[in-house]
Amino acid sequence: MRMKMSLWTLVLFLLPFVSRGNAGECQKPVLEDNVVLTESAILKNKFPDGSDVILECAKGYVRHNGSYTITCFSGQWSKQELTCKKKDCGLPPPTPNMKYNIPNGTLFGAYVTPVCNPGYRLQGSSHKQCLSSGWIGKSKCLLITCGKIPEIPHSIIVSHPSKESLDFKDVVEYRCEDKYTLVGNGSVVCQENGMYSSIPQCKVVTCEEIPEIPHSIIVSHPSKESLEFKDIIEYRCEDKYTLVGNGSVVCQENGNYSSLPQCQVVTCGEFPEIPRSIIVSRPIKESLEFKDVIEYRCEDKYTLVGNGSVVCQENGNFSSLPQCQVTSLEKWDVSPYWNPSAMENVVVIVIIVIATILVLVVIIIFVVPYYLKRRGSYDTGEEDKTKGALKQANSYSYKQAQYKGP
């Protein structure tokens, strides 16, 4: 029993020396935090006391700080000072018409997704990865094309780019031939999915049966059951009805008719009142309609001027109204119903009478006295006497005066 215990004691005492090999020699170092031995250190089998080992960062990592070496002292390695961090690949190199979706940064092992600009499609890898050598994954963006210009029956291309295959955002403009209408958008665009936008159609436009309008008469229309785009129907109204709206109804490009007119009864309203008149006959209703007639005559001592038959016209107005004028000036009555024409005649007559009187007064005052005066100078005979006779008379008068002297 003592012997067994002595053997175990000896084994435990010699074990450290056996594990170390030679005295002071170190075992292969165990490293931490993405630090590894260099290739030359890995190939070594022995690490004698005092020897150095060079360390490095694992792939995808770079030195952060600390020494690259550790040293063996008496069978123990010095403390590992080297620390490493993940490599940062930075942003991927720029590529035309491409941008990147970077959800987890740009450090070692991270993935980024390339995204093409609108109108371009991705060709190549759908992602790039940051590895020790940098970004891995090739891709590029190609312009989207939509192929040949689409052909539309009964259409005419108004404008398009001068090339066989259209690219993204290229536009083709269409219109339709005569008697066809464009259903849809006439501008067809090459889209970012490589497809053309909705392509229109050119269809013959038809409208429903000819519309019936109460109390109307169709004057003209195309001789076919179903009218087509731009076909016209002409309407007029029956007697005593008037057309409200446009009598020309057109089949429009949307397949509907233009606004329909209406035929309404023509009314002229209440009977017109004419001063000093009497209604001889009229329709028995309050409001007269088209072609209804009222007959008028005048009261005693008044004469009808104008047509005594007043008619309701198609425009909703009565025909010209007559007037009742006084028969003679003597019987003329100045009242609210006096006749302006008769009054004007009286004024003219009065003016003529006054003017005549004034002319007579002027003649009496000025012309007659002048005439009488001239006639009296001829009766004296003064002009027939000679100058000698006048001198003799004057001499005789002078002598008579002396003879009668004082």
C-alpha positions in Angstrom: 0.0 0.0 0.0 2.8 2.4 0.8 4.4 1.5 -2.4 1.4 2.5 -4.5 1.2 5.9 -2.8 4.9 6.5 -3.5 4.5 5.7 -7.1 1.6 8.2 -7.5 3.5 10.9 -5.8 6.4 10.4 -8.2 4.1 10.6 -11.2 2.5 13.8 -10.1 6.0 15.3 -9.4 7.3 14.4 -12.9 4.1 15.3 -14.9 4.9 19.0 -15.3 8.4 18.2 -16.6 7.0 15.6 -19.0 4.3 18.1 -20.4 6.9 20.8 -20.9 9.2 18.6 -22.7 12.5 20.3 -22.3 12.9 22.6 -19.4 11.4 26.2 -20.2 9.8 25.2 -23.5 6.3 26.5 -24.3 3.3 24.8 -25.9 1.6 26.1 -29.0 -0.1 29.4 -28.0 -3.9 29.6 -27.7 -5.1 33.0 -29.1 -8.3 35.1 -28.7 -10.5 37.7 -30.4 -9.8 36.9 -34.1 -6.0 36.8 -33.6 -4.1 34.0 -35.3 -0.5 32.7 -35.8 1.3 33.6 -38.9 2.0 30.9 -41.4 5.6 30.5 -40.3 4.5 30.2 -36.6 2.0 27.6 -37.4 4.7 25.4 -39.1 6.8 25.4 -35.9 6.6 22.3 -33.6 8.7 23.6 -30.7 8.7 26.9 -28.9 11.9 27.1 -26.8 12.2 29.4 -23.8 12.9 33.0 -24.9 11.5 32.5 -28.4 9.1 35.0 -30.1 6.0 34.2 -32.1 4.5 36.7 -34.6 0.7 37.1 -34.6 -1.7 38.5 -37.1 -5.4 39.3 -37.5 -7.7 36.7 -39.0 -9.0 37.2 -42.5 -11.5 40.1 -42.7 -10.0 41.7 -39.6 -7.4 44.4 -39.2 -5.1 45.5 -36.3 -6.8 47.7 -33.8 -3.8 48.2 -31.4 -1.1 46.2 -29.5 2.0 44.4 -30.4 2.2 41.7 -33.1 4.5 39.4 -31.0 4.4 37.2 -27.8 7.4 35.7 -26.0 7.9 32.3 -24.2 9.2 32.7 -20.6 9.9 29.6 -18.6 7.2 27.7 -20.4 4.6 30.5 -20.3 3.6 32.9 -23.1 3.6 36.6 -22.5 0.2 38.4 -22.5 -1.5 38.8 -25.9 -1.7 42.6 -26.6 -2.8 42.5 -30.2 -6.5 43.2 -30.8 -8.3 43.2 -34.2 -11.5 44.7 -35.6 -13.6 43.9 -38.6 -12.5 45.3 -42.0 -14.6 48.2 -43.4 -15.0 47.9 -47.2 -16.5 51.4 -47.4 -19.2 52.2 -50.0 -19.2 50.1 -53.2 -17.6 51.7 -56.2 -20.1 53.8 -58.2 -21.9 52.3 -61.2 -23.9 54.2 -63.8 -27.7 54.3 -63.1 -27.2 52.3 -59.9 -27.6 52.9 -56.2 -27.2 50.6 -53.2 -29.5 49.5 -50.3 -27.2 49.2 -47.3 -29.2 47.8 -44.4 -26.2 46.5 -42.1 -23.3 48.8 -42.8 -20.1 48.1 -44.8 -18.0 46.0 -42.4 -16.6 42.5 -43.2 -19.3 40.0 -43.9 -22.0 42.6 -44.6 -24.3 42.4 -47.7 -25.5 45.3 -49.8 -28.2 45.2 -52.5 -27.8 47.1 -55.8 -30.9 48.9 -57.1 -31.2 50.3 -60.6 -32.7 53.7 -61.4 -36.2 53.8 -62.9 -36.1 52.7 -66.6 -33.1 50.3 -66.0 -32.9 46.6 -65.2 -30.3 44.8 -63.1 -28.0 42.4 -64.9 -25.6 40.1 -62.8 -25.5 39.5 -59.0 -28.4 40.6 -56.9 -26.1 41.5 -54.0 -22.5 42.3 -53.0 -20.6 41.1 -49.9 -17.7 42.7 -48.1 -14.9 40.1 -47.8 -11.2 40.4 -47.0 -10.4 41.3 -50.6 -13.2 43.9 -50.7 -16.7 43.9 -52.3 -17.5 40.7 -54.2 -20.3 40.4 -56.8 -20.6 41.9 -60.3 -23.7 43.6 -61.6 -24.7 46.5 -63.9 -27.9 48.4 -64.9 -29.2 48.2 -68.5 -31.7 50.6 -70.2 -35.2 49.1 -70.5 -36.5 48.7 -74.0 -40.1 47.9 -75.1 -39.5 46.6 -78.6 -41.1 47.6 -81.8 -43.8 50.3 -82.1 -47.2 48.7 -81.7 -49.5 48.7 -84.7 -53.2 49.7 -84.1 -55.8 49.0 -86.9 -57.3 52.1 -88.5 -54.9 54.4 -86.7 -52.3 56.9 -87.8 -49.0 57.5 -86.0 -48.7 61.3 -85.4 -45.2 61.2 -83.8 -42.6 58.8 -82.5 -38.9 58.6 -81.9 -36.9 57.9 -85.0 -35.8 54.3 -84.0 -37.2 50.8 -84.4 -37.2 49.8 -80.7 -38.4 52.3 -78.1 -36.7 52.8 -74.8 -38.0 53.8 -71.4 -40.1 57.0 -71.4 -40.3 57.1 -75.2 -43.8 58.1 -76.4 -45.8 57.3 -79.6 -48.8 59.5 -80.5 -51.8 58.0 -82.3 -55.0 59.3 -83.9 -57.7 57.5 -85.8 -58.8 57.5 -89.4 -62.0 59.3 -90.4 -65.2 57.8 -89.0 -63.2 56.1 -86.3 -62.8 57.3 -82.8 -60.0 56.8 -80.4 -60.9 54.6 -77.4 -58.3 55.1 -74.7 -55.2 57.3 -74.5 -53.6 58.3 -77.8 -50.2 58.6 -76.1 -48.5 55.2 -75.6 -45.4 55.2 -73.3 -42.6 52.7 -72.9 -42.8 51.9 -69.2 -40.1 50.8 -66.7 -41.4 47.2 -66.7 -40.5 46.9 -70.4 -44.1 47.0 -71.4 -46.1 49.6 -73.3 -48.8 51.5 -71.5 -52.4 50.7 -72.4 -52.8 50.6 -76.1 -55.9 52.4 -77.5 -58.3 51.2 -80.2 -59.9 52.9 -83.2 -63.5 51.9 -83.4 -66.5 53.0 -85.5 -68.6 55.2 -83.3 -72.3 54.3 -83.2 -75.2 55.9 -81.4 -78.5 54.3 -80.4 -81.7 54.6 -82.4 -82.9 58.0 -83.5 -84.3 59.8 -80.5 -88.0 60.7 -80.5 -88.9 64.2 -79.4 -92.6 64.8 -78.6 -94.4 67.2 -81.0 -91.4 67.2 -83.3 -90.9 66.4 -87.0 -87.6 64.9 -88.3 -86.6 67.1 -91.3 -83.6 65.0 -92.3 -81.4 62.1 -91.1 -79.0 59.5 -92.6 -80.8 56.5 -94.1 -79.6 53.8 -91.7 -80.8 52.3 -88.5 -77.7 53.0 -86.4 -76.1 56.4 -86.7 -72.3 56.8 -86.7 -70.0 59.4 -85.4 -70.7 62.9 -86.8 -74.1 61.9 -88.3 -76.7 64.6 -87.9 -80.5 64.6 -87.4 -82.5 67.8 -88.1 -85.7 68.5 -86.1 -88.5 71.0 -86.3 -91.7 71.4 -84.2 -95.3 70.9 -85.1 -97.6 73.8 -85.4 -98.3 75.7 -82.2 -95.0 74.5 -80.8 -91.7 76.2 -80.7 -88.2 74.7 -80.7 -86.2 75.1 -77.5 -82.6 74.2 -78.1 -80.6 73.3 -81.2 -82.6 71.5 -83.9 -79.4 69.7 -85.1 -78.6 66.7 -83.0 -75.2 65.1 -83.6 -73.8 61.6 -82.9 -70.8 62.3 -80.7 -67.5 60.5 -80.4 -68.5 59.1 -77.0 -71.5 57.3 -78.6 -74.1 59.6 -77.2 -76.2 62.2 -78.9 -75.7 65.9 -78.3 -78.3 67.7 -76.2 -81.8 67.1 -77.5 -84.2 70.0 -78.1 -87.8 70.3 -76.9 -91.0 71.3 -78.6 -93.0 73.6 -76.2 -96.3 75.3 -76.7 -95.9 78.9 -77.7 -97.7 81.2 -75.3 -98.0 85.0 -75.5 -99.5 85.6 -72.0 -102.6 87.7 -71.1 -104.7 89.8 -73.6 -103.1 93.1 -74.3 -105.2 96.1 -73.2 -105.7 98.9 -75.7 -107.1 102.2 -74.4 -110.7 103.2 -75.8 -110.9 99.8 -77.4 -113.5 96.9 -77.3 -112.6 93.2 -77.8 -114.9 91.9 -80.4 -113.7 88.2 -80.3 -111.1 86.2 -78.6 -110.3 82.5 -77.6 -111.8 81.4 -74.3 -108.6 81.0 -72.2 -106.5 83.2 -70.0 -103.2 82.7 -71.9 -103.1 82.9 -75.7 -101.1 80.4 -77.7 -99.4 80.5 -81.1 -101.7 81.7 -83.9 -104.6 82.7 -81.5 -106.3 85.9 -82.7 -108.0 88.8 -80.8 -110.3 91.2 -82.7 -110.5 94.8 -81.6 -112.7 97.8 -82.4 -112.8 101.3 -80.9 -115.3 103.1 -78.8 -117.6 105.8 -80.2 -115.8 109.0 -81.3 -112.5 107.0 -81.7 -111.0 105.6 -84.9 -108.9 102.4 -85.1 -105.4 103.1 -86.3 -103.6 99.8 -87.3 -104.8 96.2 -87.7 -107.6 95.3 -85.4 -106.6 91.6 -85.6 -103.8 90.9 -83.0 -102.1 87.5 -83.4 -99.9 85.5 -81.0 -96.7 84.9 -82.9 -94.2 82.0 -82.8 -91.7 84.1 -80.9 -94.1 84.4 -78.0 -95.0 88.1 -78.7 -98.2 89.6 -80.0 -98.3 91.2 -83.4 -98.3 95.0 -83.7 -101.1 96.5 -81.5 -103.6 99.1 -83.0 -104.5 102.4 -81.4 -107.8 104.2 -80.9 -107.5 107.9 -81.8 -110.1 110.7 -81.4 -112.1 111.2 -84.6 -112.0 115.2 -84.7 -110.2 118.1 -83.0 -113.5 119.5 -81.6 -114.2 116.4 -79.8 -110.7 115.9 -78.7 -110.7 115.1 -75.0 -107.6 116.0 -73.0 -107.5 112.9 -70.8 -105.1 110.2 -69.8 -105.8 108.6 -73.2 -105.1 111.6 -75.5 -103.4 110.9 -78.8 -99.9 112.2 -79.3 -100.2 112.4 -83.1 -103.4 114.6 -82.9 -101.8 116.9 -80.4 -98.8 117.4 -82.6 -101.2 118.5 -85.5 -102.9 121.0 -83.2 -99.6 122.5 -82.1 -98.5 123.0 -85.7 -101.8 124.8 -86.6 -101.5 127.1 -83.6 -98.0 128.0 -84.5 -99.0 128.8 -88.1 -101.9 131.1 -86.9 -99.6 133.0 -84.4 -97.0 133.5 -87.2 -99.6 134.9 -89.5 -100.9 137.4 -86.9 -97.4 138.6 -86.2 -96.7 139.2 -89.9 -100.0 141.3 -90.2 -99.0 143.4 -87.1 -95.6 144.2 -88.6 -97.2 145.3 -91.9 -99.7 147.5 -90.1 -97.1 149.2 -87.8 -94.3 149.8 -90.3 -95.3 149.4 -93.9 -98.7 151.4 -94.0 -97.4 154.6 -92.4 -94.4 154.7 -94.7 -96.6 154.3 -97.7 -99.0 157.1 -96.6 -96.2 159.5 -96.0 -94.7 159.1 -99.5 -98.1 159.6 -101.1 -98.8 163.0 -99.1 -95.5 164.6 -100.5 -96.8 164.3 -104.1 -100.1 166.2 -103.4 -98.3 169.5 -102.2 -96.9 170.2 -105.7 -93.6 171.3 -104.1 -91.6 169.4 -106.6 -93.3 171.1 -109.6 -92.3 174.6 -108.6 -89.2 176.3 -110.1 -86.5 177.9 -108.1 -87.5 181.4 -109.4 -91.1 181.1 -108.2 -89.9 180.2 -104.8 -87.6 183.2 -104.6 -90.5 185.6 -105.7 -92.8 184.3 -103.1 -90.1 184.8 -100.4 -89.5 188.4 -101.6 -93.2 189.3 -101.4 -93.4 188.0 -98.0 -90.5 190.1 -96.9 -92.1 193.3 -98.3 -95.4 192.7 -96.6 -93.5 192.5 -93.3 -91.8 195.8 -93.8 -95.0 197.6 -94.8 -96.7 196.5 -91.6 -93.7 197.8 -89.7 -93.8 199.6 -86.4 
